[in-house]
Amino acid sequence: MIKRLLKNPISVTGLVLVLFFAFIALAAPLLAPPPRPCQPFLSYWVPAWILESLGQRVQPCNPYKIPQDGRWATPRPPNEKHLLGTTAYQYDILYGLIWGTRTAFHVGLTVTLSILAIGLILGALSGYYGRWIDELLMRVTEIFLAFPFLVAAMVLTAILGRGLDKVMIALIVFGWPTYARLVRGEVLSAKEREYVLAARASGASDGRIIFRHVLPNTIYPALVLASLDMGSMVLSAAALSFLGLGSETGYADWGQMISFTRNYLTELDEYWYTVIYPGGAILLFVLGWNLLGDAFRDVLDPRLRGVK
């Protein structure tokens, strides 16, 4: 599979983009050191609870807070002090872009893995057992699918209150139904195949059949969808942040950085850097995952092999 991915120029482009952003996220403390460094330095990469279990004393810090050089409402162009300029209210764009990469991965991975896990479990139970379990789970799924995704997430975020964690909860609540429907269809087909019938005849329990035989052979379409959703979930979170429903003011979030420029959208000839840099980061991040997802689909779907 890896050889096929590396032979496809589209997949290589997507992989390069994703690895580039991954490097930026990992190297953020070195590329853009916070004004107040976290102690110990290892806490930038290792969770605090692990360090504390090893006897390390971790001092609370917030490296995601973008440094603010005054409170002047008008953005400033790139200069020696701020290489990419500042947004309105003087938030450093370069710092926000670098630490915003970590925010993008945090949102994308948390939301995508959560909805993938929920969809796998509910879809497998619905497809394998059928009858009233299938009816109940699918009717609930259809209720969630009836709501427009972004509008529903916006309403729920407004109810829960502002915050990045609230945004992720809203995206998870309305993001799993697509996976459940997809997995259910695959399980309905897989549970009638010979290897499942043989496992059932040998006395294997339902849990063993589902997790050992059914899901490993039906998970690939869901994985492809998850790779595509990594970018779309980050885009949805950025949209909510742009509308003022995301992270707190000054947090390293690409969507919020663009929202600072709402009053200057008619003057982009002068303040272009306030939109181009964070907007370009969102574009390339989403593009990288979409290209990678398309490549995974071509490799994992046997119906597309040999099709150009």
VOBA-1610 file (N, C-alpha, C; in pm, whole numbers, padded with zeros to 5 digits, always signed):
BEGIN
Met+00083-00120+00000Met+00000+00000+00000Met+00087+00126+00000Ile+00195+00124+00079Ile+00283+00240+00087Ile+00347+00268-00049Lys+00385+00160-00120Lys+00446+00178-00253Lys+00348+00242-00349Arg+00221+00199-00342Arg+00120+00256-00431Arg+00095+00403-00399Leu+00098+00437-00270Leu+00080+00576-00232Leu+00193+00664-00284Leu+00316+00612-00273Leu+00432+00691-00313Leu+00444+00703-00464Lys+00377+00615-00538Lys+00380+00624-00684Lys+00278+00724-00738Asn+00185+00764-00654Asn+00080+00857-00696Asn+00121+00999-00661Pro+00138+01087-00761Pro+00182+01224-00730Pro+00082+01300-00644Ile-00047+01268-00656Ile-00147+01336-00574Ile-00129+01299-00427Ser-00110+01170-00401Ser-00093+01127-00263Ser+00037+01180-00204Val+00142+01188-00287Val+00270+01241-00239Val+00254+01388-00201Thr+00180+01463-00282Thr+00156+01604-00251Thr+00081+01618-00119Gly-00023+01538-00102Gly-00098+01542+00023Gly-00014+01502+00142Leu+00068+01398+00125Leu+00154+01352+00234Leu+00257+01458+00272Val+00314+01526+00173Val+00412+01631+00201Val+00348+01745+00278Leu+00227+01784+00239Leu+00158+01893+00308Leu+00127+01855+00453Val+00078+01734+00474Val+00044+01690+00609Val+00170+01681+00696Leu+00277+01624+00640Leu+00403+01614+00716Leu+00461+01752+00745Phe+00445+01845+00653Phe+00493+01982+00676Phe+00422+02044+00796Phe+00289+02032+00800Phe+00215+02087+00913Phe+00245+02012+01042Ala+00267+01881+01031Ala+00303+01804+01150Ala+00437+01851+01206Phe+00533+01881+01119Phe+00662+01933+01165Phe+00644+02069+01233Ile+00562+02157+01174Ile+00537+02288+01233Ile+00476+02272+01373Ala+00380+02179+01386Ala+00314+02158+01514Ala+00412+02107+01619Leu+00496+02011+01582Leu+00591+01955+01677Leu+00700+02056+01715Ala+00740+02137+01620Ala+00850+02231+01644Ala+00801+02368+01688Ala+00672+02382+01718Ala+00616+02513+01755Ala+00691+02580+01870Pro+00727+02508+01978Pro+00799+02577+02088Pro+00935+02630+02047Leu+00993+02573+01942Leu+01124+02619+01894Leu+01109+02727+01789Leu+01007+02718+01705Leu+00987+02816+01598Leu+00926+02946+01651Ala+00841+02935+01751Ala+00777+03053+01810Ala+00772+03037+01961Pro+00883+03061+02030Pro+00886+03045+02176Pro+00787+03139+02245Pro+00708+03088+02339Pro+00613+03174+02412Pro+00686+03280+02495Pro+00624+03394+02520Pro+00687+03497+02604Pro+00721+03445+02743Arg+00633+03358+02796Arg+00660+03297+02926Arg+00675+03146+02904Pro+00799+03099+02894Pro+00823+02957+02862Pro+00761+02864+02967Cys+00714+02750+02919Cys+00660+02649+03009Cys+00774+02573+03075Gln+00753+02532+03198Gln+00852+02456+03273Gln+00790+02326+03322Pro+00857+02212+03300Pro+00982+02195+03224Pro+00958+02206+03073Phe+01065+02222+02999Phe+01053+02241+02854Phe+00989+02120+02787Leu+01004+02003+02847Leu+00949+01881+02790Leu+00796+01880+02791Ser+00735+01968+02873Ser+00589+01970+02883Ser+00521+02018+02755Tyr+00598+02074+02661Tyr+00540+02112+02532Tyr+00498+01989+02451Trp+00560+01876+02477Trp+00531+01755+02400Trp+00475+01641+02483Val+00502+01639+02612Val+00458+01530+02699Val+00347+01581+02791Pro+00234+01511+02802Pro+00125+01555+02891Pro+00173+01574+03035Ala+00110+01671+03101Ala+00152+01706+03237Ala+00137+01589+03334Trp+00031+01509+03318Trp+00009+01400+03413Trp+00119+01294+03404Ile+00177+01277+03286Ile+00287+01183+03272Ile+00412+01236+03342Leu+00440+01364+03321Leu+00558+01424+03385Leu+00543+01424+03537Glu+00423+01454+03585Glu+00401+01455+03730Glu+00414+01316+03790Ser+00373+01214+03712Ser+00389+01077+03762Ser+00535+01035+03770Leu+00621+01105+03694Leu+00764+01078+03696Leu+00838+01166+03797Gly+00761+01244+03873Gly+00822+01328+03975Gly+00858+01468+03930Gln+00820+01506+03806Gln+00849+01639+03755Gln+00741+01738+03803Arg+00784+01857+03838Arg+00690+01961+03876Arg+00658+02046+03754Val+00531+02049+03717Val+00488+02121+03597Val+00421+02250+03638Gln+00471+02362+03585Gln+00412+02492+03612Gln+00306+02523+03506Pro+00186+02561+03546Pro+00080+02593+03449Pro+00122+02707+03356Cys+00094+02692+03229Cys+00125+02797+03132Cys+00030+02783+03014Asn+00021+02886+02933Asn-00069+02884+02818Asn+00006+02934+02695Pro+00080+02846+02627Pro+00155+02890+02509Pro+00067+02925+02390Tyr-00062+02889+02395Tyr-00154+02916+02283Tyr-00206+03060+02284Lys-00175+03135+02387Lys-00214+03275+02392Lys-00122+03357+02303Ile-00177+03419+02200Ile-00095+03493+02103Ile-00044+03622+02167Pro+00087+03649+02157Pro+00141+03775+02211Pro+00071+03896+02148Gln+00042+03994+02230Gln-00031+04113+02186Gln+00056+04236+02207Asp+00085+04306+02098Asp+00172+04423+02102Asp+00087+04550+02102Gly+00022+04576+02214Gly-00069+04690+02223Gly-00212+04651+02189Arg-00301+04747+02184Arg-00442+04722+02155Arg-00496+04810+02043Trp-00407+04858+01959Trp-00449+04941+01847Trp-00533+04857+01752Ala-00649+04908+01710Ala-00745+04829+01632Ala-00700+04805+01489Thr-00614+04888+01434Thr-00574+04875+01294Thr-00457+04779+01280Pro-00465+04681+01189Pro-00353+04587+01169Pro-00227+04661+01123Arg-00113+04601+01152Arg+00014+04657+01110Arg+00079+04564+01008Pro+00141+04620+00905Pro+00203+04536+00801Pro+00328+04466+00854Pro+00380+04369+00779Pro+00502+04299+00822Pro+00617+04395+00848Asn+00691+04369+00953Asn+00805+04452+00989Asn+00909+04366+01060Glu+01016+04425+01108Glu+01124+04349+01171Glu+01077+04278+01298Lys+00987+04340+01370Lys+00941+04281+01496Lys+00835+04174+01472His+00748+04198+01374His+00641+04103+01340His+00656+04069+01192Leu+00719+03955+01166Leu+00759+03922+01029Leu+00642+03909+00933Leu+00526+03867+00983Leu+00407+03855+00897Leu+00302+03959+00930Gly+00336+04055+01014Gly+00243+04159+01052Gly+00160+04120+01172Thr+00062+04204+01203Thr-00028+04178+01315Thr-00172+04191+01268Thr-00261+04126+01341Thr-00404+04139+01313Thr-00455+04266+01381Ala-00585+04288+01373Ala-00644+04394+01454Ala-00621+04362+01601Tyr-00601+04466+01680Tyr-00569+04453+01823Tyr-00432+04389+01844Gln-00350+04391+01739Gln-00206+04365+01747Gln-00167+04226+01794Tyr-00236+04125+01745Tyr-00194+03986+01770Tyr-00097+03944+01660Asp+00015+03885+01700Asp+00120+03849+01605Asp+00074+03735+01514Ile+00076+03756+01384Ile+00024+03658+01288Ile+00113+03534+01281Leu+00243+03552+01279Leu+00333+03437+01269Leu+00316+03343+01388Tyr+00310+03399+01507Tyr+00292+03317+01627Tyr+00158+03243+01620Gly+00054+03312+01578Gly-00078+03250+01568Gly-00081+03139+01465Leu-00011+03156+01353Leu-00007+03052+01250Leu+00062+02926+01302Ile+00175+02943+01369Ile+00252+02828+01414Ile+00178+02751+01523Trp+00133+02820+01626Trp+00062+02749+01733Trp-00080+02710+01691Gly-00134+02779+01592Gly-00263+02739+01538Gly-00257+02605+01467Thr-00138+02566+01421Thr-00122+02434+01361Thr-00147+02325+01464Arg-00099+02346+01585Arg-00128+02249+01692Arg-00278+02245+01722Thr-00341+02361+01722Thr-00486+02366+01745Thr-00560+02289+01637Ala-00517+02304+01511Ala-00582+02234+01401Ala-00571+02083+01416Phe-00452+02034+01450Phe-00434+01890+01471Phe-00514+01842+01591His-00517+01921+01697His-00592+01882+01816His-00740+01868+01785Val-00796+01966+01716Val-00938+01961+01680Val-00964+01848+01582Gly-00884+01841+01476Gly-00907+01739+01373Gly-00897+01598+01427Leu-00791+01568+01501Leu-00771+01432+01552Leu-00876+01396+01658Thr-00902+01487+01751Thr-00999+01458+01857Thr-01137+01432+01801Val-01184+01522+01716Val-01319+01508+01661Val-01329+01387+01569Thr-01233+01370+01479Thr-01241+01262+01381Thr-01232+01125+01448Leu-01138+01107+01540Leu-01127+00978+01608Leu-01250+00949+01693Ser-01308+01052+01753Ser-01427+01031+01836Ser-01547+00988+01752Ile-01573+01059+01643Ile-01689+01022+01560Ile-01665+00890+01488Leu-01539+00859+01458Leu-01508+00729+01398Leu-01539+00617+01496Ala-01498+00632+01621Ala-01523+00529+01722Ala-01672+00511+01747Ile-01745+00621+01761Ile-01890+00613+01784Ile-01959+00548+01665Gly-01922+00591+01546Gly-01984+00535+01426Gly-01955+00388+01408Leu-01832+00346+01438Leu-01797+00204+01426Leu-01880+00118+01521Ile-01890+00162+01645Ile-01962+00082+01746Ile-02111+00074+01712Leu-02174+00189+01690Leu-02318+00190+01664Leu-02351+00124+01530Gly-02269+00149+01428Gly-02293+00088+01298Gly-02277-00062+01301Ala-02176-00111+01374Ala-02154-00255+01384Ala-02268-00323+01460Leu-02313-00262+01570Leu-02424-00320+01646Leu-02551-00322+01564Ser-02577-00214+01494Ser-02698-00205+01413Ser-02698-00306+01299Gly-02587-00316+01227Gly-02581-00406+01113Gly-02574-00552+01152Tyr-02507-00582+01264Tyr-02488-00723+01301Tyr-02614-00782+01365Tyr-02677-00710+01456Tyr-02792-00766+01527Tyr-02924-00744+01454Gly-02935-00632+01379Gly-03058-00608+01305Gly-03179-00593+01395Arg-03296-00622+01337Arg-03424-00620+01408Arg-03446-00487+01482Trp-03492-00495+01609Trp-03530-00373+01679Trp-03409-00287+01712Ile-03292-00349+01730Ile-03171-00270+01756Ile-03137-00185+01633Asp-03146-00246+01517Asp-03120-00174+01392Asp-03222-00062+01373Glu-03349-00091+01398Glu-03453+00009+01381Glu-03431+00128+01475Leu-03402+00099+01600Leu-03384+00205+01698Leu-03263+00292+01664Leu-03148+00229+01639Leu-03026+00305+01613Leu-03035+00384+01483Met-03095+00326+01380Met-03105+00397+01253Met-03205+00510+01256Arg-03313+00497+01336Arg-03407+00609+01347Arg-03342+00725+01420Val-03264+00694+01525Val-03192+00800+01595Val-03090+00864+01502Thr-03021+00782+01423Thr-02924+00834+01327Thr-02989+00927+01226Glu-03105+00890+01178Glu-03175+00973+01080Glu-03221+01105+01139Ile-03254+01106+01268Ile-03291+01232+01333Ile-03173+01328+01331Phe-03053+01277+01363Phe-02934+01363+01362Phe-02898+01407+01220Leu-02918+01318+01123Leu-02886+01353+00984Leu-02983+01456+00927Ala-03100+01470+00989Ala-03199+01565+00938Ala-03156+01709+00961Phe-03066+01732+01056Phe-03021+01869+01084Phe-02902+01905+00994Pro-02901+02024+00936Pro-02781+02069+00863Pro-02661+02072+00957Phe-02554+02009+00917Phe-02442+01985+01009Phe-02389+02112+01072Leu-02349+02209+00989Leu-02284+02329+01043Leu-02382+02413+01124Val-02507+02422+01077Val-02607+02500+01151Val-02635+02437+01286Ala-02648+02304+01289Ala-02673+02234+01415Ala-02556+02250+01511Ala-02433+02239+01459Ala-02316+02257+01544Ala-02309+02400+01597Met-02349+02496+01514Met-02349+02636+01557Met-02448+02658+01671Val-02567+02600+01659Val-02669+02618+01763Val-02625+02553+01893Leu-02572+02431+01885Leu-02529+02361+02006Leu-02412+02433+02073Thr-02319+02486+01994Thr-02207+02561+02051Thr-02256+02686+02122Ala-02354+02754+02062Ala-02409+02873+02125Ala-02477+02839+02257Ile-02540+02720+02265Ile-02607+02677+02388Ile-02504+02641+02495Leu-02399+02568+02454Leu-02298+02523+02551Leu-02210+02637+02600Gly-02192+02739+02517Gly-02104+02850+02553Gly-01978+02849+02470Arg-01908+02961+02473Arg-01790+02977+02391Arg-01674+02895+02444Gly-01597+02838+02354Gly-01480+02760+02394Gly-01449+02655+02289Leu-01320+02625+02273Leu-01279+02526+02173Leu-01332+02388+02209Asp-01337+02355+02337Asp-01389+02225+02378Asp-01538+02213+02345Lys-01612+02324+02355Lys-01754+02323+02320Lys-01772+02300+02170Val-01684+02361+02090Val-01689+02341+01946Val-01667+02195+01911Met-01569+02131+01974Met-01540+01991+01946Met-01657+01900+01987Ile-01720+01931+02101Ile-01835+01853+02144Ile-01947+01863+02041Ala-01974+01984+01992Ala-02080+02003+01893Ala-02049+01928+01763Leu-01925+01932+01718Leu-01888+01861+01596Leu-01899+01710+01613Ile-01866+01660+01731Ile-01877+01516+01757Ile-02023+01473+01761Val-02108+01552+01828Val-02249+01517+01844Val-02318+01502+01709Phe-02283+01587+01612Phe-02351+01583+01483Phe-02265+01523+01372Gly-02149+01467+01407Gly-02060+01414+01304Gly-02062+01263+01289Trp-02108+01188+01391Trp-02100+01042+01388Trp-02203+00973+01297Pro-02322+01029+01269Pro-02423+00952+01195Pro-02377+00901+01059Thr-02297+00979+00987Thr-02250+00935+00856Thr-02167+00807+00867Tyr-02084+00799+00969Tyr-02002+00680+00991Tyr-02089+00561+01029Ala-02189+00584+01113Ala-02276+00474+01155Ala-02350+00415+01036Arg-02401+00498+00947Arg-02471+00448+00829Arg-02377+00373+00736Leu-02256+00426+00718Leu-02159+00363+00630Leu-02117+00226+00684Val-02083+00220+00813Val-02039+00094+00873Val-02153-00007+00874Arg-02274+00037+00903Arg-02389-00054+00904Arg-02404-00125+00770Gly-02393-00050+00661Gly-02405-00111+00528Gly-02297-00214+00501Glu-02175-00183+00544Glu-02066-00277+00523Glu-02084-00403+00609Val-02131-00385+00733Val-02151-00500+00822Val-02263-00588+00773Leu-02369-00530+00720Leu-02480-00610+00667Leu-02431-00705+00558Ser-02336-00660+00479Ser-02281-00745+00373Ser-02183-00847+00430Ala-02098-00802+00525Ala-01992-00889+00575Ala-02043-01002+00663Lys-02151-00979+00737Lys-02195-01081+00833Lys-02251-01206+00766Glu-02278-01202+00637Glu-02328-01318+00565Glu-02219-01393+00490Arg-02095-01349+00502Arg-01985-01414+00430Arg-01938-01538+00503Glu-01861-01620+00430Glu-01826-01753+00480Glu-01745-01748+00608Tyr-01648-01656+00617Tyr-01562-01656+00735Tyr-01640-01619+00861Val-01744-01535+00848Val-01827-01502+00964Val-01916-01620+01001Leu-01973-01686+00901Leu-02055-01804+00928Leu-01972-01915+00992Ala-01848-01929+00947Ala-01761-02031+01004Ala-01726-01999+01149Ala-01701-01871+01178Ala-01671-01831+01315Ala-01791-01854+01405Arg-01910-01825+01355Arg-02031-01847+01434Arg-02053-01996+01459Ala-02026-02078+01356Ala-02044-02222+01371Ala-01944-02282+01469Ser-01827-02220+01482Ser-01725-02271+01573Ser-01752-02231+01718Gly-01856-02153+01741Gly-01895-02116+01876Gly-01838-01985+01924Ala-01784-01901+01834Ala-01729-01772+01874Ala-01840-01680+01923Ser-01810-01600+02023Ser-01909-01506+02077Ser-01934-01392+01979Asp-02046-01323+01999Asp-02079-01211+01910Asp-01972-01103+01916Gly-01924-01073+02036Gly-01820-00970+02048Gly-01694-01007+01972Arg-01654-01134+01979Arg-01534-01177+01907Arg-01556-01171+01756Ile-01674-01211+01713Ile-01703-01206+01569Ile-01701-01063+01518Ile-01762-00972+01595Ile-01771-00832+01550Ile-01633-00768+01545Phe-01556-00780+01654Phe-01430-00708+01664Phe-01312-00782+01602Arg-01324-00913+01584Arg-01213-00991+01530Arg-01231-01020+01381His-01356-01033+01335His-01379-01074+01196His-01453-00971+01112Val-01556-00907+01170Val-01640-00818+01090Val-01575-00681+01072Leu-01544-00614+01183Leu-01491-00478+01172Leu-01359-00470+01097Pro-01261-00560+01119Pro-01136-00548+01043Pro-01156-00557+00892Asn-01265-00617+00847Asn-01290-00630+00704Asn-01389-00528+00651Thr-01439-00441+00737Thr-01535-00339+00693Thr-01493-00198+00730Ile-01378-00183+00793Ile-01339-00053+00847Ile-01276+00039+00743Tyr-01231-00017+00631Tyr-01156+00064+00535Tyr-01234+00183+00479Pro-01359+00168+00438Pro-01433+00287+00392Pro-01444+00394+00499Ala-01459+00354+00626Ala-01468+00451+00735Ala-01334+00522+00754Leu-01224+00451+00736Leu-01092+00514+00749Leu-01070+00617+00639Val-01116+00584+00518Val-01105+00680+00408Val-01186+00805+00439Leu-01308+00785+00486Leu-01393+00899+00522Leu-01330+00981+00634Ala-01266+00913+00730Ala-01201+00984+00841Ala-01086+01071+00792Ser-01008+01020+00697Ser-00897+01100+00645Ser-00947+01223+00572Leu-01062+01213+00507Leu-01122+01329+00442Leu-01181+01425+00544Asp-01237+01370+00652Asp-01301+01454+00753Asp-01200+01529+00840Met-01076+01487+00843Met-00975+01560+00920Met-00970+01706+00876Gly-00971+01727+00747Gly-00968+01864+00696Gly-01101+01935+00712Ser-01211+01864+00686Ser-01341+01929+00692Ser-01379+01967+00835Met-01338+01888+00934Met-01367+01924+01073Met-01289+02047+01116Val-01166+02059+01072Val-01088+02179+01101Val-01151+02300+01033Leu-01200+02281+00911Leu-01267+02390+00839Leu-01395+02431+00911Ser-01472+02335+00961Ser-01595+02367+01034Ser-01564+02440+01164Ala-01460+02394+01235Ala-01421+02462+01359Ala-01375+02605+01330Ala-01303+02624+01219Ala-01258+02758+01183Ala-01377+02848+01150Ala-01479+02791+01086Ala-01599+02869+01055Ala-01670+02914+01183Leu-01681+02824+01281Leu-01744+02861+01407Leu-01661+02965+01482Ser-01530+02953+01476Ser-01444+03054+01539Ser-01458+03189+01469Phe-01470+03187+01338Phe-01488+03312+01264Phe-01617+03382+01306Leu-01719+03303+01339Leu-01847+03360+01381Leu-01848+03400+01528Gly-01735+03379+01597Gly-01727+03419+01736Gly-01772+03315+01835Leu-01786+03188+01791Leu-01833+03082+01878Leu-01722+02987+01920Gly-01599+03014+01876Gly-01490+02922+01902Gly-01413+02954+02028Ser-01282+02951+02016Ser-01194+02968+02131Ser-01202+03111+02185Glu-01148+03129+02306Glu-01148+03261+02367Glu-01060+03357+02287Thr-01083+03485+02306Thr-01012+03588+02230Thr-00861+03578+02253Gly-00787+03579+02144Gly-00642+03574+02152Gly-00584+03435+02146Tyr-00668+03332+02139Tyr-00618+03195+02131Tyr-00567+03169+01990Ala-00463+03087+01978Ala-00403+03057+01848Ala-00496+02969+01767Asp-00583+03031+01691Asp-00686+02962+01613Asp-00697+03034+01479Trp-00675+02960+01371Trp-00675+03023+01239Trp-00807+03093+01208Gly-00919+03030+01243Gly-01048+03091+01215Gly-01066+03222+01288Gln-01025+03227+01414Gln-01038+03351+01490Gln-00946+03459+01436Met-00828+03420+01387Met-00736+03519+01331Met-00798+03590+01211Ile-00873+03515+01130Ile-00941+03578+01017Ile-01055+03667+01066Ser-01121+03625+01175Ser-01234+03704+01226Ser-01190+03842+01274Phe-01062+03855+01316Phe-01013+03985+01358Phe-01015+04087+01243Thr-01022+04037+01120Thr-01012+04124+01003Thr-01148+04154+00941Arg-01256+04115+01008Arg-01389+04136+00949Arg-01416+04282+00915Asn-01365+04373+00994Asn-01389+04515+00969Asn-01305+04571+00855Tyr-01212+04488+00803Tyr-01120+04538+00699Tyr-01131+04457+00570Leu-01240+04379+00557Leu-01254+04296+00437Leu-01271+04379+00311Thr-01314+04502+00322Thr-01328+04589+00205Thr-01198+04663+00175Glu-01095+04641+00257Glu-00967+04708+00236Glu-00854+04606+00226Leu-00881+04494+00160Leu-00781+04387+00152Leu-00661+04424+00067Asp-00675+04526-00017Asp-00558+04570-00093Asp-00448+04623-00002Glu-00488+04671+00115Glu-00391+04723+00212Glu-00362+04624+00323Tyr-00466+04549+00366Tyr-00450+04457+00479Tyr-00460+04311+00435Trp-00410+04280+00317Trp-00420+04147+00260Trp-00355+04040+00349Tyr-00248+04075+00417Tyr-00171+03977+00497Tyr-00253+03922+00613Thr-00355+03996+00658Thr-00436+03948+00770Thr-00528+03834+00731Val-00553+03818+00601Val-00642+03712+00552Val-00563+03604+00478Ile-00466+03646+00398Ile-00393+03553+00313Ile-00318+03448+00395Tyr-00250+03488+00500Tyr-00168+03393+00576Tyr-00253+03291+00652Pro-00347+03332+00738Pro-00429+03227+00804Pro-00520+03154+00707Gly-00574+03225+00608Gly-00658+03158+00508Gly-00579+03057+00426Gly-00455+03093+00391Gly-00371+02999+00317Gly-00335+02877+00400Ala-00315+02896+00531Ala-00286+02782+00618Ala-00404+02686+00622Ile-00525+02740+00635Ile-00645+02654+00635Ile-00658+02582+00502Leu-00638+02654+00392Leu-00650+02595+00259Leu-00553+02479+00240Leu-00427+02500+00273Leu-00326+02396+00252Leu-00346+02278+00346Phe-00388+02304+00469Phe-00412+02196+00565Phe-00526+02107+00516Val-00636+02169+00478Val-00751+02092+00428Val-00717+02021+00298Leu-00645+02088+00209Leu-00607+02028+00082Leu-00520+01906+00103Gly-00424+01915+00195Gly-00336+01801+00222Gly-00413+01678+00265Trp-00506+01694+00358Trp-00584+01579+00406Trp-00680+01528+00298Asn-00735+01618+00218Asn-00824+01572+00111Asn-00750+01492+00005Leu-00632+01539-00032Leu-00551+01464-00130Leu-00511+01328-00073Leu-00475+01326+00054Leu-00437+01200+00118Leu-00557+01107+00128Gly-00674+01161+00158Gly-00794+01079+00164Gly-00832+01020+00030Asp-00820+01100-00076Asp-00847+01047-00210Asp-00751+00935-00246Ala-00625+00950-00206Ala-00526+00845-00234Ala-00559+00718-00156Phe-00596+00731-00030Phe-00637+00614+00050Phe-00756+00544-00014Arg-00850+00621-00063Arg-00968+00561-00127Arg-00927+00481-00250Asp-00840+00537-00331Asp-00796+00467-00452Asp-00721+00339-00419Val-00644+00340-00308Val-00565+00223-00271Val-00649+00117-00203Leu-00738+00158-00113Leu-00812+00062-00031Leu-00938+00009-00098Asp-00993+00083-00194Asp-01115+00038-00260Asp-01079-00048-00381Pro-01105-00179-00378Pro-01065-00265-00490Pro-01138-00232-00619Arg-01254-00166-00610Arg-01330-00132-00729Arg-01264-00022-00810Leu-01172+00052-00746Leu-01106+00163-00816Leu-00966+00128-00863Arg-00921+00007-00830Arg-00785-00030-00872Arg-00780-00046-01023Gly-00679+00017-01080Gly-00663+00010-01225Gly-00740+00116-01298Val-00821+00197-01223Val-00898+00304-01286Val-00818+00432-01278Lys-00802+00499-01386Lys-00727+00625-01389Lys-00826+00742-01392
//
